Amino acid sequence: MKFRKLLSYKLDNDSTLEYSTTVKGMGRVQINGETVSEKIGIRTEIHSFDYNNSSYVLSLSPLFSLYTLGYRFELIRDDVQLFLCGEKKTNDSKALMGSIFLGFSIVMIIYIVYKLVT
């Protein structure tokens, strides 16, 4: 499997944390080239791992808003947020995604009914 690096972050002790993923959805977190977590995520990935007597959580989720479409990264060490890339997670993004799906579904139903009638 070929991994593609999406994130690189320098920790306090000059270690480098990297997140990379494959086309099939396998996510991998490495610190100084050593794999500390590997998971397959469909929508949201949460990687929890311990390093240098600290507990880390790296979460990745899709970012949907009126202005952007991408990913949201958040790194937490011992319950303290180190960084946030993207917007803070809110229910607005879920509402937008639901509205888009509902609108698409209504258009598809109208199209199918139109094709059946004509």
N, C-alpha and C positions, 0 to 999 in steps of 0.2 A: 504494500500500500504506500502510496506517495502522500506525504503530509504537506500541507501548505500553512506556513506561519501567518497567523492573523494578529498576534499580539506579542510584544516583547516589553518587559518592565524590569527596571533595575531595583532590587531590594536594598534595604539599609546596609546590609553587610557585603555589598558589592557582588552579590549573587544575581544572576539574571533568570527571571521567570519568563517562560515562553509558552504560549498556547498555539497549537496547530491542529488542523483538522483535515479529514479526507473528504472526497466526494460522497462517500457512503455515510457520512455523519459521525465517524469515529473521532472524538476529541481527545487530545493528549496535552497534559501539562508537564513541562520539564523545568527543572532548576539546574543550571549549569550542565545541561545535556543529560541529566539523570531523570528518567520518567518517574513522577510522583503520583500521577493519577491518569487513568484512561477510562473513558466512558463513551457509550453511544447515546446520542441525544436526538430526539425527533424535533422537539420544539425548544425546550429549555435544558441546558446542561448545568449541573451544579457539581463542582469538583471540590471535595473536602480532603485536606491532607495536612500532615504535621511536618514542620521543618524548623530546625534550630530552636527547639523548645517553644515553638509558637504554633498555633492552630490557624490555618488559612482556609478560606472559602473563595473560590473563583466561580462566579456565575455568569453565564452567557445566555441571552435570550434575544429573540427577534425584536426589532424596534419598528413599530408602525405608528406614524403620526401624519398629520397633514403636510409636514414639511420634509420629513426624512423617511427613508426606508433602509434599514441596515441591521446592525447588531448593537446590543447593549452589553458592556462588560462591567463587572463590579468585582473588586478584590477587597476582601475583609481579612484583617489579621487580629486575632483575639478580640473580636467584637468591635473593632475600630476600622472604619472604612478608609482604605489606602487610596483608592481611586475609583472614579466612575466615568466611564466613557459611554456617552449616550445620555438619554434622559432618565430621570428618576422613574421607577416603575409606578404607574398609576393605573386606575381602572379605565381612564380615558382611552388608552391604547386598545384595550379589550373591546370597548364600545365601538371604536372606529372599525376594528377588524370585523366585528359582528355586523355592523351596518353595511360594510362593503359586501360581505357574504350574503346578507339578506337581499340587497339590491340586485346582486348578480343572480340569485335564485329566482327573484320575481321576473327579471328579464327572460331567463331561460324558460320559465313556465309559460309566459305570454308567447314566446316564440314557438314552443311545442304545441300549444293550443291553436295558434295561427296555422301551423303546418297541418294539423289534423283536420281543421275546418276547411282549408282550401285545397 
